[in-house]
Amino acid sequence: MTDVTLGFYDTNAEKYAANGGAPNPRLFTFLDRCRPNGKVLELGTGGGVDAAAIIERGFDLDATDGSPELAAIASRRIGRPVKTMLFNELDAIGIYDGVYACASLTHVRRSDLRGVIEKVYRAMIENGVVWASFKTGAEEGPDALGRHYNYLSQDELIRLWRAAAPWRAIETEAWLGGAYDRKETEWLAITAMK
């Protein structure tokens, strides 16, 4: 994640987190695929709305965010520590039943994304599941708010995930939705099983 992107989230953390609303409706399908009460890693916790729902469903959550300001806000929301961690700092091996990354890995530079996916794979147990959502597009670059996005197509994302690790299965889902910047956004999610 770029310094400018992290700076945006640190500077706008209160406003960004106040925009919490309801959990991502796709979260629950992901959780249903995880081992009940299993250990879940959330990459990019943001304001902690999805983290709270994960905990409420009985999962053992390790919540992380690259922004210290957002991590502090999410910690207050969920009543437990949220670790400040960049994606490339993930060093767990074989401990997570599920990894959840809602609109967070979309900020990783294209050149760094394969390495992050490899780290996610290593962090998971056999039969674990990962769910990650991305803004789609053709060219990497900043949005109107200065945040960096990798903007990959569906074919590029699938190729990248397949090249990064020997996943047992990879599925995708696409939808048109909104985002923090209030612009209509084409989203794509990867669900991969180890």
Secondary structure, DSSP 8 states (H G I E B T S, - for coil): --HHHHHHHHHTHHHHHHT--S--TTHHHHHHHS-TT-EEEEE--TTSHHHHHHHHTT-EEEEEES-HHHHHHHHHHHTS--EE--GGG----S-EEEEEESSSGGGS-HHHHHHHHHHHHHHEEEEEEEEEEEEB-SS-EE-TTS-EE--B-HHHHHHHHHHHS--SEEEEEEEEE--TT---EEEEEEEEE-
